[in-house]
Amino acid sequence: MTIYRVGRTENAKARVKEWRNKFDIHPSVVFFQANETIVRSSGGRIRIAENTYFNRCMIVAGFEASVSIGQWCAIGYNSMISAITHDNEIPTGEHGSRPYSEADITIGDNVWIGANCYIKQGVTIGDNAIIGANSVVTKDVAPYEIVGGVPAKHIRLKASKPD
């Protein structure tokens, strides 16, 4: 496990588990001071674009699937973005392994994800979307859409992009 000092906050730290070294984290990405962000990748690529901000206890997991996070995003406290999930079958085999499913996650530009959110595998979140705190996102979110709840549901659209 490697601890990186990334971004503009001098005391920012991110624990990065490097299995196959497929990371593209822009130097302007900010991991909040005293962060316990864990970023892992096995075979998939993890891309985090410029000026994206992570608050504490954020987990980004890309196993064989990839995770892409656009620029100018704000990811709230204790949120989880996971490109993999286990099914609910009884564990079998060595070490109680379970079948799992995985799919890419794409988060557009200027997305705000509130605290304690879970972004499920296979989800695409469009540009300028807002995910309300404590939400579980199980399906795609359109650009400029505001969603919230468990599972996350449409609340309304943001005002259109200024000219």
N, C-alpha and C positions, 0 to 999 in steps of 0.2 A: 504494500500500500504506500502511495506517495502523497505527501501533503504539498500542494501547490500554493504559491502566493500569486494570485491572479487578479488583475484589475486595478482600480484606482484606490482602493482602500488598503492602506499599508498592512494592517493586521488581518486582512482577509485570508482565509484558508479554505481549501477544498480538498477533501480526501478523494483521491482518484485511484480507483482500482484498475490497473492496466492489464488486461488479458491479452489483447492483440493490438494495442496501441493505435486505435482508430479514432482519434479525437481531433476536432478542429474547434478550439475555444479561442475566440478573438481576444487580443490583449486588453481591450476596453471593458470586457465583462467584469461585473462587480459581484463578488461574493461578500455579503455583509460581514462586518467585523465580528470575530468570534464565531463564524459560521461553522456548522458541522455538515456542510453539503457533501454528499457522496455521489460521485459520478462514476459509473461503471460501464464497461463495454466488453463484450466477448467477441462477436464476429461482426456485429452491426457498427455503423459509424454514429458518433455523437457530434453534432455540429451546433455550436452556440454562437450566434452572430453578435456584432458589435453593440455595445451599450446596453446589454441585457443585465438585469439586476436580480440577484437571488437573495432572499432573506434566509434566516436560520432554518436548519433541519430539512433542507430540500434534498430529495433523492431523485436522480435521473438515471434510469436503468435501460440500457440497450443491450440485448443479448445477441441474437442473430439479426434481430430487427434493428432499424436505425431510428434515431430521435433527432429531429431538426427543430431548433428554436430560433426564430427570427430576431431581427434587431429591435432595440428599444422596448423589450418586454420587461415586465415586472412580475416576478414569481413570488408569491406570498409564503409566509412562515408555515413550516410543517407540511408543505404540499408535496405530492409525489407524482412523478411522471414515469410510468412503467410500461415498457413495450412488451411485457410478458405477464402471463397470469397462469396459475395452476388451476386445474379443474377440481371438482369436489369429490373425486373418487378416493377410496381408501388407499393410502400409500402401499405400494408393493415393491418388491425387489430390494436391491442393496440400498442401504441408507434411507429407506422409505421413499424412494423417488416417486414422483407423480407425473402423469402426462401434463403437458402445458401447451398453451397456444401463444403466439406472438405475432405482432404486426407493427409496421412503422407508425410513428407518431410525427405529425407535422404541426408546429405552432407557428403561425404567421408573424408578421411584424406588428409592433405596437400593441401587443396583447397583454392584458392585465389579468393575472390569475390570483384570486384572493387567498387568504390563509386557509390551511387545512383542506385543500382540494386534492382530488385524486383524478388524474387523467389516464384513462384506460387505453390499452393497446389498440391500434388501428384507427385512432381518432385524428381528425384534421381540424384545427382551429384556425379560422380565417383571420385576416388582418383586422386590427382594431377591435377585436372582440373583447368582452369582459366576462370572466367567470366569477360568480359570486362566492364569497367565503363559504366553506364547508360543503362544497359541491362535489358530486361524483359525475364526471363527464364520460358517458358511455357511447355517445354518437357524435357525429361531426357538428361543428358550430360554424355558422355562416359568418362572413365578414360583417363587422359592425353589430353583431348580435350580442345581446346580454342574456346570459343563462344563469340559472341557479337551482339548487335543490339536490335531492337524492332520489332518483337520478336527476341530473340537470335538465331543466326544461326552459323553453323560450320564455323570456320575460318581456322583452321589447327590443327594438332596434335603436342603436345610437343615432343621433343626428348625423346626416350625411357629411362626407368629407368637405371641409371648407375649400373654396376655390383659390 
